[in-house]
Amino acid sequence: MPELMKAAIFIEPGRIVLGEKPVPDVGPLDALIRITTTTICGTDVHILKGEYPVERGLIVGHEPVGVIEKLGSAVTGYTEGQRVIAGAITPSGTSYASLCGFHAQCGGQDGHGFKAMGGWRFGNTIDGAQAEFLLVPDAMANLAPVPDGLTDEQVLMCPDIMSTGFSGAESGRIRIGDTVAVFAQGPIGLCATAGAHMMGATTIIGVEALPERQEMARKMGATHIVDFNKVDPVDEIMKITDGRGVDVSIEALGQQQTFEGAMRVLRPGGTLSSLGVYSGDLTIPLGPFAAGLGDHTIRTTLCPGGKERMRRLIDVVAAGRVDAGQLVTHHFPLDSIEDAYELFSHQRDGVLKVAIKP
């Protein structure tokens, strides 16, 4: 076992660099994972830009696929050398939040209320996955075995992107025959589109301007594409629905404009399911909100984690219900992580997701 490992380290806003840090020590309930594939998330770009604060010197990243290198003394049910994933959110399973059924919020309480992070620890409050090794806390609650027949790329979306996108559809409580609008077809929006399709929506409207993302949205289940560079998306969605509005709108970008658009296209009593990470205050428009009298529901969701969530998502992939591997458009070695950030953060070359391999 080496003493040092390569890692993508947050230095200051505008700088995430490849450096070295000690390989973590393994506590009784932990597992040390040798990372075989990881990726970059839009939230990592928020960190890079200084829009989401983390401690300097932190290893970034929260989407791990790897092999168990070492198990803590109290960990049972797993073997060293086993292929696993861990969710971006790592609940303990014993907190008040977990026992209330809100596993994603486990660890988000500080005694004075809830922090914005919820239960997100990797690359936020503890070292993350863009490294040669990752320490997974509460391993028995969080490690999900990967079947031999699935590649790293096929399960790479499970820890965050699929879990978050699907949860947007789940939080919207989509029903068979529903009409759904998904604002932005980045990786999370694409998975929200796929989730809406699997849950029975029959009209799924993807709002997106980039041609390659429009094409992918159709593959994921979108029945209509609205290009916001060519038409007003609110007007176009109301035309598509003959003025009724949509049953569920999913906001997957994290901007005032898309949040407001998602509010404006709702039918009376509709649900806005919000997935975006916002870097400023939001304003709810008075008219579409019906002055608070419209029976609307606004749901926010943090990526569900834990091994049972990961098992279900792996089963979705294994059953061929969603081809998540096609979202991986670029590959980089860990040594080129800075180049990967430059490409991903500027959305060049049709990038959707990058696979990073130490």
DRENSEDO-109824 format. One line per 2 residues: number of its first residue (from 1); their letters; for each residue x, z, y of C-alpha. Coordinates in nm, 3 decimals. Layout:
N
NUM = A = X,Z,Y  ...;
! end
This chain:
358
1 = MP = 0.000,0.000,0.000  0.154,-0.098,0.337;
3 = EL = 0.168,0.159,0.616  0.064,-0.087,0.887;
5 = MK = -0.196,-0.364,0.897  -0.273,-0.656,1.127;
7 = AA = -0.588,-0.620,1.335  -0.779,-0.759,1.633;
9 = IF = -0.747,-0.484,1.894  -0.943,-0.440,2.217;
11 = IE = -0.686,-0.387,2.494  -0.898,-0.421,2.808;
13 = PG = -1.183,-0.639,2.934  -1.075,-0.998,2.882;
15 = RI = -0.815,-0.911,2.617  -0.860,-0.876,2.242;
17 = VL = -0.525,-0.940,2.078  -0.370,-0.946,1.733;
19 = GE = -0.166,-0.629,1.680  -0.081,-0.363,1.424;
21 = KP = -0.237,-0.028,1.341  -0.183,0.221,1.058;
23 = VP = -0.378,0.161,0.737  -0.651,0.432,0.742;
25 = DV = -0.637,0.743,0.525  -0.926,0.772,0.281;
27 = GP = -1.150,1.080,0.295  -1.360,1.210,0.003;
29 = LD = -1.674,1.009,0.092  -1.494,0.698,0.219;
31 = AL = -1.382,0.369,0.069  -1.094,0.152,0.185;
33 = IR = -1.182,-0.216,0.173  -0.927,-0.497,0.170;
35 = IT = -1.096,-0.756,0.390  -1.120,-1.104,0.237;
37 = TT = -1.350,-1.259,0.500  -1.499,-1.141,0.829;
39 = TI = -1.635,-1.305,1.142  -1.692,-1.272,1.516;
41 = CG = -2.031,-1.167,1.658  -2.185,-1.224,1.998;
43 = TD = -2.163,-0.848,2.049  -1.785,-0.873,2.010;
45 = VH = -1.790,-1.123,2.296  -1.985,-0.869,2.506;
47 = IL = -1.699,-0.625,2.430  -1.436,-0.885,2.520;
49 = KG = -1.604,-0.952,2.854  -1.635,-0.581,2.933;
51 = EY = -2.016,-0.597,2.922  -2.030,-0.338,2.643;
53 = PV = -1.779,-0.050,2.676  -1.559,0.064,2.387;
55 = ER = -1.237,0.265,2.376  -0.914,0.077,2.434;
57 = GL = -0.710,0.038,2.117  -1.020,0.000,1.896;
59 = IV = -1.025,-0.258,1.618  -1.320,-0.490,1.678;
61 = GH = -1.567,-0.639,1.429  -1.854,-0.521,1.211;
63 = EP = -1.917,-0.789,0.944  -1.699,-0.718,0.638;
65 = VG = -1.667,-0.889,0.303  -1.390,-0.756,0.082;
67 = VI = -1.257,-0.581,-0.224  -1.244,-0.205,-0.280;
69 = EK = -0.880,-0.104,-0.246  -0.922,0.273,-0.276;
71 = LG = -1.213,0.510,-0.331  -1.257,0.859,-0.192;
73 = SA = -1.239,1.144,-0.442  -1.615,1.211,-0.426;
75 = VT = -1.730,0.848,-0.445  -1.897,0.749,-0.772;
77 = GY = -2.071,0.434,-0.895  -1.804,0.192,-0.775;
79 = TE = -1.467,0.071,-0.903  -1.149,-0.028,-0.729;
81 = GQ = -1.112,-0.406,-0.727  -1.490,-0.458,-0.695;
83 = RV = -1.616,-0.719,-0.444  -1.847,-0.563,-0.185;
85 = IA = -2.001,-0.594,0.156  -2.103,-0.319,0.396;
87 = GA = -2.364,-0.353,0.666  -2.273,-0.357,1.033;
89 = IT = -2.476,-0.035,1.058  -2.352,0.242,0.830;
91 = PS = -2.612,0.520,0.785  -2.517,0.843,0.614;
93 = GT = -2.856,0.867,0.447  -2.877,1.239,0.531;
95 = SY = -2.936,1.245,0.908  -3.272,1.316,1.072;
97 = AS = -3.292,0.948,1.174  -3.228,0.830,0.817;
99 = LC = -3.478,1.074,0.671  -3.737,0.953,0.923;
101 = GF = -3.684,0.603,0.785  -3.486,0.473,1.085;
103 = HA = -3.153,0.421,0.911  -3.021,0.195,1.188;
105 = QC = -3.034,0.489,1.430  -2.833,0.724,1.207;
107 = GG = -2.547,0.856,1.417  -2.702,0.755,1.746;
109 = QD = -2.807,1.103,1.856  -2.576,1.318,2.065;
111 = GH = -2.793,1.630,2.115  -2.925,1.504,2.449;
113 = GF = -3.119,1.200,2.330  -3.012,0.867,2.185;
115 = KA = -2.718,0.651,2.281  -2.769,0.278,2.323;
117 = MG = -2.555,0.206,2.018  -2.794,0.357,1.763;
119 = GW = -2.605,0.390,1.436  -2.355,0.111,1.502;
121 = RF = -2.005,0.244,1.433  -1.776,-0.038,1.311;
123 = GN = -1.596,-0.183,1.611  -1.788,0.049,1.843;
125 = TI = -1.698,0.412,1.777  -1.464,0.364,1.477;
127 = DG = -1.220,0.088,1.383  -1.387,-0.230,1.269;
129 = AQ = -1.355,-0.520,1.028  -1.133,-0.776,1.201;
131 = AE = -0.829,-0.643,1.019  -0.656,-0.649,0.682;
133 = FL = -0.825,-0.321,0.579  -1.144,-0.137,0.677;
135 = LV = -1.241,0.225,0.618  -1.610,0.246,0.520;
137 = PD = -1.766,0.590,0.583  -2.036,0.728,0.352;
139 = AM = -1.941,0.464,0.098  -2.213,0.544,-0.155;
141 = AN = -2.480,0.477,0.109  -2.326,0.157,0.236;
143 = LA = -2.135,-0.050,-0.022  -2.329,-0.333,-0.188;
145 = PV = -2.165,-0.524,-0.479  -2.131,-0.901,-0.443;
147 = PD = -2.221,-1.106,-0.755  -1.941,-1.322,-0.894;
149 = GL = -2.146,-1.638,-0.841  -2.158,-1.603,-0.461;
151 = TD = -1.877,-1.696,-0.222  -1.763,-1.484,0.071;
153 = EQ = -1.915,-1.737,0.311  -2.255,-1.717,0.141;
155 = VL = -2.280,-1.340,0.196  -2.089,-1.322,0.526;
157 = MC = -2.411,-1.331,0.729  -2.569,-1.039,0.540;
159 = PD = -2.398,-0.745,0.718  -2.539,-0.836,1.060;
161 = IM = -2.671,-1.183,1.139  -2.920,-1.216,0.855;
163 = ST = -3.018,-0.850,0.870  -3.077,-0.867,1.245;
165 = GF = -3.250,-1.205,1.248  -3.479,-1.122,0.957;
167 = SG = -3.563,-0.787,1.119  -3.684,-0.974,1.426;
169 = AE = -3.943,-1.142,1.208  -4.020,-0.819,1.021;
171 = SG = -4.062,-0.617,1.343  -4.297,-0.885,1.471;
173 = RI = -4.513,-0.827,1.159  -4.560,-1.199,1.112;
175 = RI = -4.858,-1.294,0.897  -4.937,-1.605,0.693;
177 = GD = -5.050,-1.880,0.930  -4.896,-1.726,1.242;
179 = TV = -4.749,-1.923,1.530  -4.405,-1.796,1.631;
181 = AV = -4.164,-1.886,1.912  -3.795,-1.801,1.878;
183 = FA = -3.605,-1.806,2.206  -3.245,-1.924,2.141;
185 = QG = -3.115,-2.070,1.817  -2.777,-1.907,1.795;
187 = PI = -2.689,-1.749,1.459  -2.932,-1.457,1.501;
189 = GL = -3.210,-1.680,1.634  -3.159,-1.918,1.341;
191 = CA = -3.195,-1.630,1.096  -3.505,-1.513,1.284;
193 = TA = -3.644,-1.865,1.238  -3.565,-1.850,0.866;
195 = GA = -3.726,-1.506,0.844  -4.042,-1.628,1.018;
197 = HM = -4.063,-1.917,0.773  -4.025,-1.688,0.470;
199 = MG = -4.290,-1.448,0.604  -4.552,-1.719,0.622;
201 = AT = -4.553,-1.853,0.979  -4.678,-2.211,0.977;
203 = TI = -4.588,-2.310,1.333  -4.236,-2.206,1.433;
205 = IG = -4.112,-2.316,1.774  -3.738,-2.298,1.835;
207 = VE = -3.624,-2.293,2.198  -3.277,-2.449,2.216;
209 = AL = -3.085,-2.716,2.412  -2.777,-2.780,2.194;
211 = PE = -2.841,-3.070,1.952  -2.645,-2.921,1.660;
213 = RQ = -2.841,-2.596,1.689  -3.168,-2.785,1.713;
215 = EM = -3.080,-2.963,1.387  -2.991,-2.635,1.217;
217 = AR = -3.315,-2.476,1.341  -3.514,-2.746,1.162;
219 = KM = -3.318,-2.676,0.844  -3.404,-2.307,0.881;
221 = GA = -3.777,-2.373,0.912  -3.857,-2.466,1.275;
223 = TH = -4.152,-2.705,1.298  -4.108,-2.774,1.671;
225 = IV = -3.804,-2.777,1.902  -3.833,-2.714,2.275;
227 = DF = -3.528,-2.820,2.481  -3.522,-2.595,2.786;
229 = NK = -3.297,-2.842,2.969  -3.572,-3.107,2.953;
231 = VD = -3.897,-2.913,2.988  -4.021,-2.574,3.099;
233 = PV = -4.030,-2.386,2.766  -4.329,-2.171,2.862;
235 = DE = -4.537,-2.472,2.965  -4.434,-2.667,2.654;
237 = IM = -4.513,-2.380,2.415  -4.856,-2.334,2.573;
239 = KI = -4.918,-2.709,2.524  -4.813,-2.689,2.158;
241 = TD = -5.053,-2.398,2.103  -5.339,-2.561,2.297;
243 = GR = -5.321,-2.279,2.550  -5.367,-2.000,2.295;
245 = GV = -5.012,-1.868,2.309  -4.810,-1.748,2.012;
247 = DV = -4.882,-1.458,1.781  -4.518,-1.345,1.786;
249 = SI = -4.227,-1.434,2.014  -3.872,-1.341,1.920;
251 = EA = -3.609,-1.300,2.192  -3.264,-1.362,2.042;
253 = LG = -3.032,-1.405,2.340  -3.046,-1.095,2.558;
255 = QQ = -3.125,-1.236,2.902  -3.398,-1.170,3.158;
257 = QT = -3.505,-1.535,3.156  -3.560,-1.552,2.779;
259 = FE = -3.723,-1.208,2.764  -3.965,-1.308,3.038;
261 = GA = -4.036,-1.641,2.869  -4.107,-1.462,2.541;
263 = MR = -4.353,-1.238,2.726  -4.529,-1.527,2.902;
265 = VL = -4.607,-1.723,2.584  -4.779,-1.437,2.398;
267 = RP = -5.145,-1.454,2.314  -5.353,-1.147,2.409;
269 = GG = -5.251,-0.872,2.170  -4.937,-1.060,2.066;
271 = TL = -4.601,-0.908,1.977  -4.267,-0.960,2.149;
273 = SS = -3.985,-0.882,1.906  -3.663,-0.828,2.099;
275 = LG = -3.325,-0.873,1.928  -3.094,-0.956,2.218;
277 = VY = -2.824,-0.721,2.345  -2.889,-0.687,2.718;
279 = SG = -2.615,-0.617,2.970  -2.844,-0.536,3.263;
281 = DL = -3.187,-0.395,3.349  -3.494,-0.590,3.245;
283 = TI = -3.804,-0.656,3.455  -4.141,-0.702,3.287;
285 = PL = -4.351,-0.964,3.472  -4.682,-0.818,3.588;
287 = GP = -4.906,-1.115,3.507  -4.806,-1.180,3.145;
289 = FA = -4.800,-0.804,3.087  -5.162,-0.799,3.208;
291 = AG = -5.079,-0.495,3.422  -5.038,-0.302,3.097;
293 = LG = -5.389,-0.390,2.971  -5.311,-0.681,2.738;
295 = DH = -5.278,-0.494,2.409  -4.927,-0.637,2.376;
297 = TI = -4.659,-0.485,2.157  -4.289,-0.493,2.252;
299 = RT = -4.062,-0.406,1.958  -3.687,-0.361,1.975;
301 = TL = -3.471,-0.366,1.665  -3.116,-0.274,1.572;
303 = CP = -2.972,-0.446,1.265  -3.086,-0.252,0.955;
305 = GG = -2.794,-0.136,0.739  -2.727,0.052,0.419;
307 = KE = -2.670,-0.070,0.065  -3.037,-0.129,-0.023;
309 = RM = -3.083,-0.357,0.280  -2.763,-0.541,0.183;
311 = RR = -2.879,-0.573,-0.180  -3.203,-0.733,-0.071;
313 = LI = -3.027,-0.980,0.157  -2.778,-1.072,-0.116;
315 = DV = -3.075,-1.135,-0.346  -3.229,-1.366,-0.086;
317 = VA = -2.906,-1.567,-0.081  -2.867,-1.563,-0.459;
319 = AG = -3.224,-1.688,-0.503  -3.153,-1.984,-0.277;
321 = RV = -3.418,-1.886,-0.023  -3.171,-1.918,0.267;
323 = DA = -2.840,-2.106,0.279  -2.658,-1.872,0.515;
325 = GQ = -2.320,-2.024,0.432  -2.405,-2.335,0.634;
327 = LV = -2.385,-2.127,0.951  -2.008,-2.099,0.901;
329 = TH = -1.875,-2.397,1.095  -1.509,-2.300,1.147;
331 = HF = -1.233,-2.118,0.955  -0.934,-1.928,1.095;
333 = PL = -0.665,-1.703,0.948  -0.653,-1.353,1.097;
335 = DS = -0.323,-1.452,1.259  -0.522,-1.698,1.475;
337 = IE = -0.795,-1.450,1.576  -0.726,-1.501,1.946;
339 = DA = -0.786,-1.876,1.908  -1.105,-1.797,1.717;
341 = YE = -1.229,-1.581,2.006  -1.149,-1.853,2.256;
343 = LF = -1.350,-2.109,2.058  -1.642,-1.878,1.977;
345 = SH = -1.679,-1.719,2.320  -1.692,-2.060,2.489;
347 = QR = -1.919,-2.210,2.219  -1.695,-2.514,2.183;
349 = DG = -1.694,-2.779,1.911  -2.046,-2.703,1.783;
351 = VL = -1.945,-2.357,1.664  -2.208,-2.133,1.506;
353 = KV = -2.003,-1.876,1.313  -1.634,-1.855,1.226;
355 = AI = -1.487,-1.724,0.902  -1.175,-1.511,0.955;
357 = KP = -0.951,-1.461,0.652  -0.658,-1.213,0.664;
! end
